[in-house]
Amino acid sequence: MVGVVDVPEALQLAQQAGLDLVEVSPEADPPVCRILDFGKYRYEQSKKEKSNRAKSKTAEMKEVRLGRSMKIDPHDIGIRMAQARKFLMDGHKVQIVQNFRGREMLHKERGNERMASVIENLADISKVDMPPRMAGRRMTLILSPDKSKVDRIKAAQAQAKAAAEAQAKTEAPEEMPDTSPVD
């Protein structure tokens, strides 16, 4: 941190250090420059850009298993649907997996019915990426969040929360007078 320096003086300082004078922020007034190794600076910038691109593109795939077999309580399915809903609201893709054991393989239509109910249950925030498919003894379904629907729901939740807070402020109980005995 040298402060405001003339360009020739800054170039001379950079030459003495054996480094480059790099303009970091040209839109600032006065423009901001640093004395550093330009090759190393460009390398670090490219690494930052790559990591930012990788973060923004990939939506993590979350897996929700509907029990070890078809014998699962409806309440447990409700819990799994709540998990899947949370993942979808967070912007992740969700893979729903239903396993079949033993003679359950004879009743694949029950698995199809369950997957159809899952699709119907989560239709308000998701769209089907891959319809239900059997792969060996597993039936899988992939859902991805429908951005417009998710944004609409989040906005409605935020609005409801703000309204509840406003109502709580208006209905705040008045301060109670001190009724403790005086000694």
N, C-alpha and C positions, 0 to 999 in steps of 0.2 A: 504494500500500500504506500505508494509514493505520493499520490495526489495528482493534481493537474500539472502536466509536464509538456513542453513543446515537443513536436514530432522529431526534430533532429536529435534532441537530447535523449528521447526515449529510444531511438534507433541506436544511439551510441551505447546506452546502458545494455541493450539487448546484445550488441556485438561483444561487449566486454564479458558478458555472462556466457557467450557461446550459444545463445538461444535465439528464438524468433520473436518479433513484435507482432502479436495477433490481435486484430480488432474483434472483441467478443460481443459487444453490444453497440452496433452502429447507430441505432435509433435514439440512444441516450444523448443528453446534452450536457456536457461534451461527451463524445463517443468514448466508450470504455475499451481500453487495450490492456493486454497482459503480456508479460515476457515469459514465454514457455516454449517447449519443444513442439512445433506444429504437427509433426508426424504422429507423435503420441496423442496430441489433442484430437486429431481427426480420427484416430483409432478408437479412442474412448467415446467420441460422439457417435460413431457407427455402431458400437456395442450398445449404447443407450437406445438408439433408434430400433435396432433389431429386437431388443428386449421389449420395448414398447409395442412394436408390431405383433410380437408373439403373444403378449398379454391381451391385446385387444381382439385378436382374431379367434383364439381358442375358447370355446365354451366347454367347461369341464363336463364329462359324462358321469352322472351319478347313477348307481344301481340300487334299485329297491326290490328286494326279494319278497314274494308273497308266500312266505313259509317254506318249509322243506318239502311239503307235499300239498295236495289239494285240501287236506284236512286242516283248515285254518279257520278260526273263529271270525265272524263278521266284524267284531270289535277290533281284532288285530289287523284286519284289512283296512279298517278306518284309520288306524294309527299309521299304517304304511302310506295311505293316501295323503295324510297330513304331512308326512315327510316329503313325499313327492311334490306336493303343492308348494312347500317351503323351498325346495330345490328349484322348481320352475320359477317361482317369484324372484329368486336370486339370480336367474338368468342361465341356469345350467340345463343341459339336456338330461333326460331321465330315461333309464332303461328299466322297464318293469319285467321281472323274471318270475315265472311260475314253473316249479319243478313237478314232475310226475314220478310216482314211485309204484313199482309193482303193477297191480291190475288197474291202477288209475290210467294207464296208457290206453285202456279200452274206452275211456270216457273223455276223449279230447274235446268233445263239444262243450263239456262243463268248463274247461279251460278257456275256450273261445267266448263263452258267456261271461266269464269273470273278466276277461280282457275287454270285452265290449262295455261292461259296467265301469271299468277303470277309465276307458276313453270318455264315456259319458260323464263320469264324475269330475274329470279334469278338463273337460271341453271348454270351460269358461276362461282358462288361461293358457291352453296348450293346443298344439296341432300335432297330428300323427306324422312322424318322419318315416317310420317303417311299421307297417301293419303287423299284427301278431303272426309269428312264424314258429314252427316247430324245428328244433335242432336237437336231435336225439331225444332226450327225456326233458328238455327245457323248452318252454314257450316264452319267446321274448317279444317285447313291444318297445319301440323307441318314440318318446314324445319330446318335442322341443317347445320352449316358451313362445307364445304369440305376443311379440313385443307390444303391439298396440293395445291388446286386451290387458296385459300386465300393467302397462303404464296407466291405463284408465282405472284399474282397481287400486293401484297405489295412490293415485290422485284422490280417489273417493275416500280411501282410508285416512289420508292426511287431512282432508276436509272434515271428516267425522271427528277426528282427534282434536282438531282446532275448535270445532263447535263444542265438544265435550269440555275442553279446558275453559272456554269462554263461559259456559253455563256453570261450571264449578266455581268460577270467580264471582259470578253474580249471586250465587246461592251460598256464599261463604257464611257460616254462622257468625252472628254478632258476638263480640267478646263478652264473656260472662263476668258479672261483677264479682269481686272478691268477697266470699261469704265465710272466710275462715275466722274462727273466734279470735278476739283480741285479748291479750293477756294484760 
